Amino acid sequence: MSFGSIVLLLSIVVFAAIVWWAYAPRFKKTHEKDGMIPFLDSKNHPPESFSKTSGKGGDSQTTEKSKS
């Protein structure tokens, strides 16, 4: 097998793995939840992942409040 054939087969395997990951039923809830992130109101309802991080997101909200 030549190098090009190995790269082609590896690319097909990686593509198949990504497609499986994207459409696997066990990841459906996670993908639906992540897909709603752009529609969340960050001031009233921050995403759970942002509220768990310390120092990120909260600092910008306090500076916005102090400006007004």
C-alpha positions in Angstrom: 0.0 0.0 0.0 1.2 3.4 -0.9 1.2 6.4 1.5 -1.7 7.9 -0.4 -3.8 4.8 0.1 -3.1 4.8 3.8 -4.1 8.5 4.1 -7.3 7.9 2.1 -8.3 5.0 4.3 -7.5 6.9 7.5 -9.5 9.9 6.2 -12.5 7.6 5.5 -12.3 6.1 9.0 -12.1 9.5 10.7 -15.0 10.8 8.6 -17.1 7.8 9.5 -16.3 8.3 13.2 -17.3 12.0 13.1 -20.6 11.1 11.3 -21.3 8.4 13.9 -20.5 10.8 16.7 -22.8 13.5 15.3 -25.8 11.3 14.7 -25.5 8.8 17.6 -28.7 8.7 19.6 -27.0 9.0 22.9 -25.6 12.4 22.0 -28.9 13.8 20.8 -29.8 15.7 24.0 -26.3 17.2 24.3 -26.4 18.4 20.7 -29.9 19.9 21.1 -28.9 21.7 24.3 -25.7 23.0 22.7 -27.7 24.1 19.6 -29.8 26.4 21.7 -26.9 28.4 23.2 -27.1 31.2 20.6 -30.8 31.8 21.6 -30.2 32.1 25.3 -30.5 35.4 27.0 -27.1 35.7 28.7 -28.1 38.4 31.1 -31.0 36.6 32.7 -30.3 33.0 32.0 -26.6 32.2 31.5 -25.8 28.7 30.1 -24.8 26.2 32.8 -21.3 25.8 31.4 -20.6 29.5 31.8 -22.0 29.7 35.4 -19.6 26.9 36.5 -16.5 28.7 35.4 -15.0 31.1 37.9 -14.0 34.6 36.8 -15.3 34.3 33.3 -18.6 36.0 32.3 -19.3 37.4 35.8 -16.6 40.0 35.5 -18.0 41.6 32.4 -21.5 41.8 33.9 -20.2 43.6 37.0 -18.3 46.1 34.8 -21.4 46.7 32.7 -23.5 47.4 35.9 -20.8 49.8 37.3 -20.8 51.8 34.0 -24.5 52.6 34.2 
